[in-house]
Amino acid sequence: MNPLFTALAALLPSIGVGLLFWVAIRALVNADRTERQALAKMDAEERKAEAAAKARNTNGETPPSV
């Protein structure tokens, strides 16, 4: 067999495992990024709702009873 093919056959499993590792890490990083964006959006909406409630309370209205 050609030595070049032998060398490629020896490296192929390592390349495959490396590719699988890269795909897995990339998926984890993308999932983390989207989760952080969703949490930031939720936090911004909560702050906006709290600010609106505070503004209503400072206008002399009574807060809703719970």
HUJOVEN-V418359 format. One record per residue. RES is the residue in one letter. OMEGA is omega in whole degrees, -180 to 180 (NA if undefined). NEAR is the number of other C-alpha atoms within 12 Angstrom. Layout:
<<RES | OMEGA | NEAR> <RES | OMEGA | NEAR>>
This chain:
<<M | 179 | 8> <N | 180 | 8> <P | 179 | 9> <L | 179 | 10> <F | 178 | 11> <T | 179 | 11> <A | 179 | 13> <L | 178 | 15> <A | 179 | 15> <A | -178 | 13> <L | -175 | 14> <L | 178 | 14> <P | 179 | 13> <S | 178 | 14> <I | 179 | 14> <G | 179 | 15> <V | 177 | 13> <G | 179 | 14> <L | 177 | 14> <L | 178 | 14> <F | -180 | 14> <W | 180 | 14> <V | -179 | 14> <A | 180 | 14> <I | 179 | 14> <R | 178 | 14> <A | 178 | 14> <L | -179 | 14> <V | 179 | 14> <N | 178 | 14> <A | 179 | 14> <D | -180 | 14> <R | -179 | 14> <T | 177 | 14> <E | 179 | 14> <R | 178 | 14> <Q | 179 | 14> <A | 179 | 14> <L | 178 | 14> <A | 179 | 14> <K | 179 | 14> <M | 179 | 14> <D | 179 | 14> <A | 178 | 14> <E | 178 | 14> <E | 178 | 14> <R | 179 | 14> <K | 179 | 14> <A | 178 | 14> <E | 179 | 14> <A | 179 | 14> <A | 179 | 15> <A | 179 | 18> <K | 179 | 17> <A | 178 | 15> <R | -178 | 15> <N | -180 | 14> <T | 179 | 12> <N | 177 | 11> <G | 179 | 10> <E | 177 | 12> <T | 180 | 13> <P | 179 | 14> <P | -180 | 9> <S | -178 | 5> <V | NA | 4>>
